[in-house]
C-alpha cells in the first residue's frame, strides 16, 4: 500500500523529514545552474519543501512548477519565497496529473513511492514530458528500506524500469553529493524521444 496524503501530512507535522537536506541538493543545483533557457517548463514532482524549485525560481526560470500530495511543505516554500507564483504550486497525485513539461526534475520523489508502483511512475513521467523533454535527477544507489519510504534501488533495477520508455537513459555516479549521500546517489538523464 502506498503512503497517502495523510501519511505525508503527519510526517511534515511531526517534523519527521530526514530526507530534507535544508537546501537545494548539490547535484540538482549544479544542473539548474547550467541551464540557459529560462522559459523551460520545469516540474518538481513530490517536491517536499521544494528547495530546488526555489533555486530555479531565484535564478530567473519563469515556468517552475511544484507538485506534491500535500500542501504542508509548499506553505514552507511560500514563507521562504513569497514571490513564487501560487498557481505554480500544485497539490495532487502525480499519477493523475495532466500537465506537460520540458524538464521533470527528480529529487526523493521516486524513493518515496512503493516499488510496486514504480512502473506506473515511469509511465507518468513519460506521459508528462513533451517530445524532446528530459527526466533528470538523483536516485539512491542503495537498498535502503523495504517496508517504508525511502525505498532504494540499484542501477540495474533502474535500467530495467526506465529503458523501455526511455531507451537513451543514462546513469552515472554523482560526484557532488552531500556528505551523508556520497557514494549512494546516481545521476539520471532520461531524454524522451
FIKOLZA-1660 file (N, C-alpha, C; in steps of 0.1 Angstrom, whole numbers, plus 5000, padded with zeros to 4 digits):
% residues 193
   i   px   py   pz ch aa at
   1 5008 4988 5000  A  X  N
   1 5000 5000 5000  A  X CA
   1 5009 5012 5000  A  X  C
   2 5006 5022 4991  A  X  N
   2 5014 5034 4990  A  X CA
   2 5010 5044 5001  A  X  C
   3 5019 5051 5006  A  X  N
   3 5016 5062 5016  A  X CA
   3 5007 5072 5009  A  X  C
   4 4997 5077 5017  A  X  N
   4 4987 5086 5011  A  X CA
   4 4990 5100 5017  A  X  C
   5 4981 5109 5013  A  X  N
   5 4983 5123 5017  A  X CA
   5 4984 5125 5032  A  X  C
   6 4975 5118 5040  A  X  N
   6 4976 5119 5054  A  X CA
   6 4989 5114 5060  A  X  C
   7 4995 5103 5054  A  X  N
   7 5008 5098 5059  A  X CA
   7 5018 5109 5058  A  X  C
   8 5018 5116 5046  A  X  N
   8 5029 5127 5044  A  X CA
   8 5026 5139 5052  A  X  C
   9 5013 5143 5054  A  X  N
   9 5010 5154 5062  A  X CA
   9 5014 5152 5077  A  X  C
  10 5012 5140 5082  A  X  N
  10 5016 5137 5095  A  X CA
  10 5031 5137 5097  A  X  C
  11 5038 5133 5087  A  X  N
  11 5053 5133 5087  A  X CA
  11 5058 5148 5088  A  X  C
  12 5052 5156 5080  A  X  N
  12 5056 5170 5080  A  X CA
  12 5052 5177 5093  A  X  C
  13 5040 5174 5098  A  X  N
  13 5035 5180 5111  A  X CA
  13 5045 5176 5122  A  X  C
  14 5049 5163 5123  A  X  N
  14 5058 5158 5133  A  X CA
  14 5073 5163 5131  A  X  C
  15 5076 5168 5119  A  X  N
  15 5090 5172 5116  A  X CA
  15 5098 5160 5113  A  X  C
  16 5091 5149 5109  A  X  N
  16 5098 5136 5106  A  X CA
  16 5102 5136 5091  A  X  C
  17 5112 5144 5088  A  X  N
  17 5116 5146 5073  A  X CA
  17 5131 5144 5072  A  X  C
  18 5136 5132 5074  A  X  N
  18 5151 5131 5074  A  X CA
  18 5157 5132 5060  A  X  C
  19 5148 5132 5049  A  X  N
  19 5153 5134 5036  A  X CA
  19 5156 5149 5033  A  X  C
  20 5151 5158 5041  A  X  N
  20 5152 5172 5039  A  X CA
  20 5166 5176 5043  A  X  C
  21 5174 5181 5033  A  X  N
  21 5187 5185 5035  A  X CA
  21 5189 5200 5038  A  X  C
  22 5177 5207 5039  A  X  N
  22 5178 5221 5043  A  X CA
  22 5181 5231 5032  A  X  C
  23 5183 5226 5020  A  X  N
  23 5186 5235 5008  A  X CA
  23 5186 5226 4996  A  X  C
  24 5189 5233 4985  A  X  N
  24 5189 5225 4972  A  X CA
  24 5200 5215 4972  A  X  C
  25 5197 5203 4967  A  X  N
  25 5207 5192 4965  A  X CA
  25 5218 5197 4956  A  X  C
  26 5230 5194 4960  A  X  N
  26 5242 5199 4952  A  X CA
  26 5242 5194 4937  A  X  C
  27 5238 5182 4934  A  X  N
  27 5238 5178 4920  A  X CA
  27 5227 5185 4912  A  X  C
  28 5216 5188 4919  A  X  N
  28 5205 5195 4912  A  X CA
  28 5208 5209 4910  A  X  C
  29 5214 5215 4920  A  X  N
  29 5218 5229 4919  A  X CA
  29 5227 5231 4908  A  X  C
  30 5237 5222 4906  A  X  N
  30 5247 5223 4895  A  X CA
  30 5240 5221 4882  A  X  C
  31 5230 5212 4881  A  X  N
  31 5222 5210 4869  A  X CA
  31 5214 5223 4865  A  X  C
  32 5207 5228 4875  A  X  N
  32 5199 5240 4872  A  X CA
  32 5208 5252 4868  A  X  C
  33 5219 5253 4874  A  X  N
  33 5228 5264 4872  A  X CA
  33 5234 5264 4857  A  X  C
  34 5234 5253 4851  A  X  N
  34 5240 5252 4837  A  X CA
  34 5229 5254 4827  A  X  C
  35 5216 5254 4830  A  X  N
  35 5205 5255 4821  A  X CA
  35 5205 5270 4816  A  X  C
  36 5203 5272 4804  A  X  N
  36 5203 5286 4798  A  X CA
  36 5189 5291 4795  A  X  C
  37 5180 5282 4790  A  X  N
  37 5167 5286 4786  A  X CA
  37 5158 5289 4798  A  X  C
  38 5155 5301 4802  A  X  N
  38 5147 5305 4814  A  X CA
  38 5132 5303 4811  A  X  C
  39 5128 5299 4799  A  X  N
  39 5114 5297 4796  A  X CA
  39 5110 5282 4797  A  X  C
  40 5120 5273 4800  A  X  N
  40 5116 5259 4801  A  X CA
  40 5105 5257 4811  A  X  C
  41 5096 5248 4808  A  X  N
  41 5086 5244 4818  A  X CA
  41 5092 5232 4826  A  X  C
  42 5094 5235 4839  A  X  N
  42 5101 5225 4847  A  X CA
  42 5092 5221 4858  A  X  C
  43 5090 5208 4860  A  X  N
  43 5082 5202 4871  A  X CA
  43 5091 5196 4881  A  X  C
  44 5089 5198 4894  A  X  N
  44 5095 5191 4905  A  X CA
  44 5084 5183 4912  A  X  C
  45 5083 5170 4908  A  X  N
  45 5072 5162 4914  A  X CA
  45 5076 5157 4928  A  X  C
  46 5066 5156 4937  A  X  N
  46 5069 5151 4951  A  X CA
  46 5080 5159 4957  A  X  C
  47 5079 5173 4955  A  X  N
  47 5090 5182 4958  A  X CA
  47 5092 5185 4972  A  X  C
  48 5083 5181 4981  A  X  N
  48 5085 5184 4995  A  X CA
  48 5086 5199 4997  A  X  C
  49 5097 5203 5004  A  X  N
  49 5099 5218 5006  A  X CA
  49 5104 5225 4994  A  X  C
  50 5107 5218 4984  A  X  N
  50 5110 5224 4971  A  X CA
  50 5121 5234 4970  A  X  C
  51 5132 5231 4977  A  X  N
  51 5144 5239 4977  A  X CA
  51 5149 5241 4963  A  X  C
  52 5149 5230 4955  A  X  N
  52 5154 5231 4941  A  X CA
  52 5145 5240 4932  A  X  C
  53 5132 5239 4934  A  X  N
  53 5123 5248 4927  A  X CA
  53 5126 5262 4931  A  X  C
  54 5128 5265 4944  A  X  N
  54 5131 5278 4948  A  X CA
  54 5144 5283 4942  A  X  C
  55 5154 5275 4941  A  X  N
  55 5166 5278 4935  A  X CA
  55 5164 5282 4920  A  X  C
  56 5157 5274 4913  A  X  N
  56 5154 5277 4899  A  X CA
  56 5146 5290 4897  A  X  C
  57 5136 5292 4906  A  X  N
  57 5129 5304 4905  A  X CA
  57 5138 5317 4908  A  X  C
  58 5146 5316 4918  A  X  N
  58 5155 5327 4921  A  X CA
  58 5166 5329 4910  A  X  C
  59 5168 5319 4902  A  X  N
  59 5178 5320 4891  A  X CA
  59 5171 5326 4878  A  X  C
  60 5158 5329 4879  A  X  N
  60 5151 5335 4868  A  X CA
  60 5143 5326 4859  A  X  C
  61 5141 5313 4863  A  X  N
  61 5132 5305 4855  A  X CA
  61 5118 5309 4858  A  X  C
  62 5110 5311 4847  A  X  N
  62 5097 5316 4848  A  X CA
  62 5086 5306 4849  A  X  C
  63 5089 5294 4845  A  X  N
  63 5079 5283 4844  A  X CA
  63 5082 5271 4853  A  X  C
  64 5084 5274 4866  A  X  N
  64 5088 5263 4875  A  X CA
  64 5075 5259 4883  A  X  C
  65 5072 5246 4882  A  X  N
  65 5060 5241 4889  A  X CA
  65 5064 5230 4899  A  X  C
  66 5057 5230 4910  A  X  N
  66 5059 5221 4921  A  X CA
  66 5047 5213 4923  A  X  C
  67 5048 5200 4924  A  X  N
  67 5037 5191 4926  A  X CA
  67 5039 5182 4938  A  X  C
  68 5030 5182 4948  A  X  N
  68 5031 5174 4959  A  X CA
  68 5017 5169 4964  A  X  C
  69 5017 5158 4971  A  X  N
  69 5004 5152 4975  A  X CA
  69 4998 5161 4986  A  X  C
  70 5006 5169 4993  A  X  N
  70 5001 5177 5004  A  X CA
  70 5006 5191 5003  A  X  C
  71 4999 5201 5007  A  X  N
  71 5004 5215 5006  A  X CA
  71 5012 5219 5018  A  X  C
  72 5014 5210 5028  A  X  N
  72 5022 5214 5040  A  X CA
  72 5036 5219 5037  A  X  C
  73 5044 5211 5029  A  X  N
  73 5057 5217 5026  A  X CA
  73 5057 5229 5016  A  X  C
  74 5046 5230 5008  A  X  N
  74 5045 5241 4999  A  X CA
  74 5043 5254 5006  A  X  C
  75 5036 5253 5018  A  X  N
  75 5035 5265 5026  A  X CA
  75 5048 5270 5031  A  X  C
  76 5057 5261 5034  A  X  N
  76 5071 5264 5038  A  X CA
  76 5078 5271 5026  A  X  C
  77 5076 5266 5014  A  X  N
  77 5083 5273 5003  A  X CA
  77 5078 5288 5001  A  X  C
  78 5065 5290 5003  A  X  N
  78 5059 5303 5002  A  X CA
  78 5065 5313 5013  A  X  C
  79 5067 5307 5025  A  X  N
  79 5073 5315 5036  A  X CA
  79 5087 5319 5032  A  X  C
  80 5095 5310 5026  A  X  N
  80 5109 5314 5022  A  X CA
  80 5109 5322 5009  A  X  C
  81 5099 5320 5001  A  X  N
  81 5100 5326 4987  A  X CA
  81 5086 5332 4984  A  X  C
  82 5082 5343 4990  A  X  N
  82 5068 5348 4989  A  X CA
  82 5064 5352 4974  A  X  C
  83 5074 5354 4966  A  X  N
  83 5071 5358 4952  A  X CA
  83 5070 5346 4943  A  X  C
  84 5071 5333 4948  A  X  N
  84 5069 5321 4940  A  X CA
  84 5054 5321 4935  A  X  C
  85 5052 5319 4922  A  X  N
  85 5038 5320 4917  A  X CA
  85 5029 5309 4924  A  X  C
  86 5019 5314 4931  A  X  N
  86 5010 5304 4938  A  X CA
  86 5003 5295 4928  A  X  C
  87 5000 5299 4916  A  X  N
  87 4994 5290 4906  A  X CA
  87 5003 5280 4901  A  X  C
  88 5016 5280 4905  A  X  N
  88 5026 5270 4901  A  X CA
  88 5028 5260 4912  A  X  C
  89 5021 5261 4923  A  X  N
  89 5021 5252 4934  A  X CA
  89 5009 5243 4932  A  X  C
  90 5012 5230 4929  A  X  N
  90 5001 5220 4925  A  X CA
  90 5000 5210 4936  A  X  C
  91 4989 5208 4942  A  X  N
  91 4986 5198 4952  A  X CA
  91 4978 5187 4945  A  X  C
  92 4984 5175 4944  A  X  N
  92 4977 5164 4938  A  X CA
  92 4986 5152 4936  A  X  C
  93 4981 5142 4929  A  X  N
  93 4987 5129 4927  A  X CA
  93 4995 5130 4913  A  X  C
  94 5007 5127 4913  A  X  N
  94 5015 5127 4901  A  X CA
  94 5010 5117 4891  A  X  C
  95 5003 5106 4895  A  X  N
  95 4999 5096 4886  A  X CA
  95 4987 5100 4878  A  X  C
  96 4980 5111 4883  A  X  N
  96 4968 5116 4875  A  X CA
  96 4971 5130 4870  A  X  C
  97 4982 5136 4873  A  X  N
  97 4985 5150 4868  A  X CA
  97 4985 5150 4853  A  X  C
  98 4980 5161 4847  A  X  N
  98 4979 5162 4833  A  X CA
  98 4988 5172 4826  A  X  C
  99 4996 5179 4834  A  X  N
  99 5005 5189 4828  A  X CA
  99 5015 5183 4819  A  X  C
 100 5021 5191 4810  A  X  N
 100 5033 5187 4802  A  X CA
 100 5044 5197 4804  A  X  C
 101 5056 5191 4803  A  X  N
 101 5068 5198 4807  A  X CA
 101 5080 5195 4798  A  X  C
 102 5090 5205 4798  A  X  N
 102 5102 5203 4791  A  X CA
 102 5113 5195 4800  A  X  C
 103 5112 5197 4813  A  X  N
 103 5121 5190 4822  A  X CA
 103 5112 5186 4834  A  X  C
 104 5115 5174 4838  A  X  N
 104 5110 5169 4851  A  X CA
 104 5122 5166 4860  A  X  C
 105 5123 5171 4871  A  X  N
 105 5134 5170 4880  A  X CA
 105 5131 5161 4892  A  X  C
 106 5138 5150 4893  A  X  N
 106 5136 5140 4904  A  X CA
 106 5146 5143 4916  A  X  C
 107 5140 5144 4928  A  X  N
 107 5147 5145 4940  A  X CA
 107 5139 5140 4951  A  X  C
 108 5141 5127 4955  A  X  N
 108 5135 5120 4965  A  X CA
 108 5120 5117 4963  A  X  C
 109 5114 5119 4952  A  X  N
 109 5101 5115 4949  A  X CA
 109 5100 5100 4946  A  X  C
 110 5109 5096 4937  A  X  N
 110 5109 5082 4933  A  X CA
 110 5111 5073 4945  A  X  C
 111 5120 5076 4955  A  X  N
 111 5123 5068 4966  A  X CA
 111 5111 5068 4976  A  X  C
 112 5102 5077 4975  A  X  N
 112 5090 5077 4984  A  X CA
 112 5079 5068 4979  A  X  C
 113 5080 5064 4966  A  X  N
 113 5069 5056 4960  A  X CA
 113 5071 5041 4962  A  X  C
 114 5061 5034 4966  A  X  N
 114 5062 5020 4968  A  X CA
 114 5068 5013 4955  A  X  C
 115 5078 5005 4956  A  X  N
 115 5084 4999 4945  A  X CA
 115 5074 4992 4935  A  X  C
 116 5063 4987 4940  A  X  N
 116 5053 4981 4931  A  X CA
 116 5047 4991 4922  A  X  C
 117 5047 5004 4925  A  X  N
 117 5041 5014 4917  A  X CA
 117 5052 5021 4908  A  X  C
 118 5064 5017 4908  A  X  N
 118 5074 5023 4900  A  X CA
 118 5072 5022 4885  A  X  C
 119 5067 5011 4880  A  X  N
 119 5064 5012 4865  A  X CA
 119 5053 5022 4862  A  X  C
 120 5043 5024 4871  A  X  N
 120 5033 5035 4868  A  X CA
 120 5040 5049 4869  A  X  C
 121 5049 5050 4878  A  X  N
 121 5057 5063 4879  A  X CA
 121 5064 5066 4866  A  X  C
 122 5071 5056 4861  A  X  N
 122 5079 5058 4848  A  X CA
 122 5069 5062 4837  A  X  C
 123 5058 5055 4836  A  X  N
 123 5048 5058 4826  A  X CA
 123 5043 5073 4828  A  X  C
 124 5040 5077 4840  A  X  N
 124 5035 5090 4843  A  X CA
 124 5046 5101 4839  A  X  C
 125 5059 5098 4841  A  X  N
 125 5069 5107 4838  A  X CA
 125 5070 5109 4822  A  X  C
 126 5069 5098 4816  A  X  N
 126 5070 5097 4801  A  X CA
 126 5058 5105 4795  A  X  C
 127 5046 5103 4801  A  X  N
 127 5034 5110 4796  A  X CA
 127 5035 5125 4798  A  X  C
 128 5041 5129 4809  A  X  N
 128 5041 5144 4812  A  X CA
 128 5052 5151 4805  A  X  C
 129 5061 5144 4799  A  X  N
 129 5072 5151 4792  A  X CA
 129 5068 5153 4778  A  X  C
 130 5071 5165 4773  A  X  N
 130 5070 5168 4759  A  X CA
 130 5080 5160 4751  A  X  C
 131 5078 5157 4738  A  X  N
 131 5088 5151 4730  A  X CA
 131 5100 5160 4730  A  X  C
 132 5112 5154 4732  A  X  N
 132 5124 5162 4733  A  X CA
 132 5127 5166 4747  A  X  C
 133 5118 5164 4757  A  X  N
 133 5120 5168 4771  A  X CA
 133 5129 5158 4778  A  X  C
 134 5132 5161 4790  A  X  N
 134 5142 5152 4798  A  X CA
 134 5137 5150 4812  A  X  C
 135 5138 5138 4817  A  X  N
 135 5136 5135 4831  A  X CA
 135 5150 5134 4836  A  X  C
 136 5154 5142 4846  A  X  N
 136 5167 5142 4852  A  X CA
 136 5166 5142 4867  A  X  C
 137 5177 5138 4873  A  X  N
 137 5177 5139 4888  A  X CA
 137 5185 5128 4894  A  X  C
 138 5183 5127 4907  A  X  N
 138 5191 5118 4916  A  X CA
 138 5183 5107 4921  A  X  C
 139 5188 5095 4920  A  X  N
 139 5182 5083 4926  A  X CA
 139 5192 5076 4935  A  X  C
 140 5187 5070 4946  A  X  N
 140 5196 5063 4955  A  X CA
 140 5201 5050 4949  A  X  C
 141 5214 5048 4950  A  X  N
 141 5220 5035 4946  A  X CA
 141 5223 5028 4959  A  X  C
 142 5213 5024 4966  A  X  N
 142 5214 5019 4980  A  X CA
 142 5201 5012 4982  A  X  C
 143 5200 5000 4988  A  X  N
 143 5188 4993 4991  A  X CA
 143 5178 5000 5000  A  X  C
 144 5183 5007 5010  A  X  N
 144 5175 5015 5020  A  X CA
 144 5165 5006 5026  A  X  C
 145 5152 5009 5026  A  X  N
 145 5141 5002 5033  A  X CA
 145 5133 4994 5023  A  X  C
 146 5127 4983 5029  A  X  N
 146 5118 4975 5021  A  X CA
 146 5103 4977 5025  A  X  C
 147 5101 4982 5038  A  X  N
 147 5088 4983 5043  A  X CA
 147 5082 4997 5045  A  X  C
 148 5090 5007 5042  A  X  N
 148 5086 5021 5043  A  X CA
 148 5095 5030 5035  A  X  C
 149 5091 5042 5032  A  X  N
 149 5100 5051 5025  A  X CA
 149 5111 5056 5034  A  X  C
 150 5122 5059 5029  A  X  N
 150 5126 5059 5015  A  X CA
 150 5130 5044 5010  A  X  C
 151 5125 5041 4998  A  X  N
 151 5128 5028 4992  A  X CA
 151 5140 5031 4982  A  X  C
 152 5150 5022 4983  A  X  N
 152 5162 5024 4975  A  X CA
 152 5161 5016 4962  A  X  C
 153 5173 5013 4957  A  X  N
 153 5174 5005 4945  A  X CA
 153 5188 5005 4940  A  X  C
 154 5189 5000 4928  A  X  N
 154 5203 4999 4921  A  X CA
 154 5202 5003 4907  A  X  C
 155 5213 5006 4901  A  X  N
 155 5213 5010 4887  A  X CA
 155 5207 4999 4878  A  X  C
 156 5210 4986 4881  A  X  N
 156 5204 4976 4873  A  X CA
 156 5189 4976 4873  A  X  C
 157 5183 4978 4885  A  X  N
 157 5169 4979 4886  A  X CA
 157 5163 4990 4878  A  X  C
 158 5170 5002 4880  A  X  N
 158 5165 5014 4873  A  X CA
 158 5166 5012 4857  A  X  C
 159 5177 5006 4853  A  X  N
 159 5178 5003 4838  A  X CA
 159 5166 4995 4833  A  X  C
 160 5162 4985 4841  A  X  N
 160 5151 4976 4836  A  X CA
 160 5138 4984 4836  A  X  C
 161 5136 4993 4846  A  X  N
 161 5124 5001 4847  A  X CA
 161 5123 5012 4836  A  X  C
 162 5133 5019 4834  A  X  N
 162 5133 5031 4826  A  X CA
 162 5135 5029 4811  A  X  C
 163 5144 5019 4808  A  X  N
 163 5148 5017 4794  A  X CA
 163 5137 5015 4784  A  X  C
 164 5126 5007 4787  A  X  N
 164 5116 5005 4778  A  X CA
 164 5109 5018 4772  A  X  C
 165 5107 5028 4781  A  X  N
 165 5101 5041 4776  A  X CA
 165 5112 5052 4774  A  X  C
 166 5123 5050 4780  A  X  N
 166 5134 5060 4778  A  X CA
 166 5147 5052 4773  A  X  C
 167 5147 5048 4761  A  X  N
 167 5158 5040 4756  A  X CA
 167 5172 5046 4757  A  X  C
 168 5173 5059 4758  A  X  N
 168 5186 5066 4758  A  X CA
 168 5189 5070 4773  A  X  C
 169 5182 5064 4783  A  X  N
 169 5185 5068 4797  A  X CA
 169 5200 5065 4800  A  X  C
 170 5206 5074 4808  A  X  N
 170 5220 5072 4812  A  X CA
 170 5220 5074 4827  A  X  C
 171 5229 5067 4834  A  X  N
 171 5231 5068 4848  A  X CA
 171 5246 5070 4850  A  X  C
 172 5249 5078 4860  A  X  N
 172 5263 5080 4864  A  X CA
 172 5264 5083 4879  A  X  C
 173 5275 5079 4885  A  X  N
 173 5276 5081 4899  A  X CA
 173 5277 5096 4901  A  X  C
 174 5270 5102 4911  A  X  N
 174 5271 5116 4914  A  X CA
 174 5284 5119 4920  A  X  C
 175 5291 5129 4915  A  X  N
 175 5304 5133 4920  A  X CA
 175 5303 5144 4931  A  X  C
 176 5291 5150 4932  A  X  N
 176 5290 5162 4941  A  X CA
 176 5278 5160 4951  A  X  C
 177 5276 5148 4955  A  X  N
 177 5266 5146 4966  A  X CA
 177 5270 5152 4979  A  X  C
 178 5260 5155 4987  A  X  N
 178 5264 5159 5001  A  X CA
 178 5270 5147 5008  A  X  C
 179 5277 5150 5019  A  X  N
 179 5285 5140 5026  A  X CA
 179 5277 5127 5030  A  X  C
 180 5265 5128 5036  A  X  N
 180 5258 5116 5040  A  X CA
 180 5253 5108 5028  A  X  C
 181 5253 5114 5017  A  X  N
 181 5248 5106 5005  A  X CA
 181 5259 5103 4995  A  X  C
 182 5271 5107 4999  A  X  N
 182 5283 5104 4990  A  X CA
 182 5284 5089 4987  A  X  C
 183 5286 5086 4974  A  X  N
 183 5287 5072 4970  A  X CA
 183 5274 5064 4970  A  X  C
 184 5263 5071 4973  A  X  N
 184 5250 5064 4973  A  X CA
 184 5240 5070 4964  A  X  C
 185 5244 5079 4955  A  X  N
 185 5235 5085 4946  A  X CA
 185 5239 5084 4931  A  X  C
 186 5229 5082 4923  A  X  N
 186 5231 5081 4908  A  X CA
 186 5225 5093 4902  A  X  C
 187 5231 5099 4892  A  X  N
 187 5225 5109 4884  A  X CA
 187 5218 5102 4872  A  X  C
 188 5206 5106 4869  A  X  N
 188 5198 5100 4858  A  X CA
 188 5195 5111 4848  A  X  C
 189 5197 5108 4836  A  X  N
 189 5194 5117 4825  A  X CA
 189 5186 5108 4815  A  X  C
 190 5173 5111 4814  A  X  N
 190 5164 5102 4805  A  X CA
 190 5157 5111 4795  A  X  C
 191 5162 5112 4783  A  X  N
 191 5155 5120 4773  A  X CA
 191 5143 5113 4768  A  X  C
 192 5133 5121 4765  A  X  N
 192 5121 5115 4758  A  X CA
 192 5122 5117 4743  A  X  C
 193 5121 5106 4736  A  X  N
 193 5122 5106 4721  A  X CA
 193 5108 5111 4716  A  X  C
% end
